[in-house]
Amino acid sequence: MPMPVLSDIFDGRNEALLQPGFLRALDRASHARKDWPEAGVQRLLQVLKKRGSLGDVCARFGLFATPEEQLHVRQDWFGEGGNGWWPKEPMEALFRKGVVRAIELLREHDRPLASYWRIGKDTRRVQITFALSSHQLTLLISTPPPRARAGRVRMVRNPKVWVVVPKSNGRIASVPGLTPVPDDEPRIPPVPCTL
């Protein structure tokens, strides 16, 4: 799915909360975490220690719905080819470390993963945060706005996301968050840790 134009996302707000397709696919893969064989998990962790391995791992797990999405994530998110959205950030390395930490936490706490991308106009650096509750492990990727904009995506109000914001009249309001129209969910292999 192409990156939404920031004016479509922000709609006068200071931030947006999105759930890109490859992150939704990662969340769905976490639901089968009890079926991940130990040898597969250990092999995956070894592979993830190698620079530049994340795009290949994501492709092998079936996290990309289309070749276009794979190219988008590899180039724009992970910075393959040197033209990523955050050229001063070690995105691929951050994501690899984040995936390793997610696997460790999933296995330690036996909760499904819920992943989100927060774009903040005032965010200076990329950061990956985890929060554990009794029901899930939340992964939050916080970034500054992407440096490039590609394509236009229709934004819709998401009844599962709310933003509390100050209005121009001085009042505080709770408004529905905007997210791209959901795309089709890609297939997830039954046991994704078999590398």
N, C-alpha and C positions, 0 to 999 in steps of 0.2 A: 504494500500500500504506500503511495507516495506521501511524503511529509506534508501535513497541512500547512497552509500559509499562516504565519503567526498572527496576522490580523484576524483570521478566522477563529483561531484558538482563543486568543486573549480577549477579544470582544470588549476592550476597555479594562480588563482586569490585569493584575500583576503576575498571575501565574496560571498554569493549566495542569491538569492531571489526566494522563493518557494511559492506555494499555495497548501498546503495539502488538500486532499479531504474534511475533516471535516470543514475546513475554507471556502472552496467553498460552501459547503452546508449551512453554516451559512450566507454567503452572499446572497444566493438564498432565504433563509427564510426571510431576511430583505426586499425583494421586496414585500412581503405581509403584511408589517408592518401596513398599514392602516386598515387591517382586524383584527388585534389583539384586542380582547375584553379587555376593561379596567380591569375587574375583573381578567382575566387570566394573564395580565401583573403584576398586584399587587401581585397575588399569586406566580408567578414566582420569583419576586424580594424577597419575603419572603423566598422561598425555597433556593435561592442562598445565603442567609445569613448563611446557615448551612454548617459547614465544611464537606467536602467529598461529597457534593451534585452534583458537576458539571458533573461527568461521567453519573450519572443517568439522569440529565436534558438533556444532549446532546443525550443520547440514546432515551429518550422520544420524543425529537424534530425530530428524524430521521436523525441526522447528521452523523451517521456512515453507510457506504455502506455495510459493512460486519461484522460478528462477529470478524474476525481477525483485522480489522481496529479499532473496539471498544476496543479490548484488547490492541492493540498497543498504542492508544491514552491514555487510562487509565493508563497503566503501564509506558510507555516511556515518555509521555508528562506530565501527572498529577502526576506521581510518586507513584501510588497506589502499595502497596506491598513493597515499600521502595527501588526499584531498578530503579528509573527514570534516564533520561539522564542528568539531572542537580540536583544531590542529595543535593546540598547546597542551593538550591533555593526553596521557598515555591510556587511551580508551580500551584498547584490546587487553592490555595488562590489568587495568582496573576490572574489566568484565571477567577475565579469567579468574582473578582472585575472588571476585564476588561469587562466581559460580562454585568455586571450591568451597567457600564459606557457606554457601547455601546448601551444598551437599552435606557438609559436616553437620549443620544445624538440622536439616531434615532427618538425618539418621539419628542424631542425638535426642531430638524432641518429638519425632514421629507426628508431625503436623503437615498439612498441605501448604503449598506455597501460594501466595497472592502477590503478584508483581505489578508495580506501577512506575510510570515515568512522570516526574514533576519537572516542568519547565518553569523557571523563575526569572523574571526580568532582573531581579537584584541578586541572583545567584552568581557567584564569581568563579567557582570551581566545581567540577563534577564530583559527586559523592554518592556512595552506595551505602544505604542504611538498612539494617534488619531490625525488626521488632517482633517479639514472640508473645503470643497470647495463648489462652487455653484452647483456641480453635484453629489458629493458623500461624504461619511464619510469614510476615510481610516483608517484601523486598521493595525498597523505594530508591529509584535512581533519580537524583536531583542534578539538573544541568542548567547552565545558562541557555538562552535561546540558541538554536542552531545558527551557524553563520550563513548558511545557504537555505534557500527555500525552493522546493521542487514540487510542482503540481499543486492543484487545488483539491481539497477534499471537503465534502459537505459535512458540516458539524451539526450534531443533534444534542439536545438536552439529555443527559444521562440521569435517570431517576435513582441511581445508586451512588451518585457523587454530588456533594454539596460544597459550596464555598461561602464562607461568611466574609462579607466585604463592607467597607464603608461606602455609602452612596454620596453623591455630590451635594445632597441637601443636609449632610451631617448625620443622617440616620444609618443604622447598621442593618444589613439585610442578609438573609440566607437565600442564596440563589442556586439553581441547579447548575452543576458543572457541565461543560461542553466536552464531548468526545467525538472522534470520527465515527461515521456510520460503521458498525461492525462488519468486518469481512468474514468470509467463510472460514471456519475453523479447520486448520490443517490436521491431517491424520497424525496420530502419535503412535509409534511402535509400542507393542505391549510391554516390552522390557527394554527401555532405551539404554541401559548401561551395559549392553553387550557389545563392546568394541573389539 
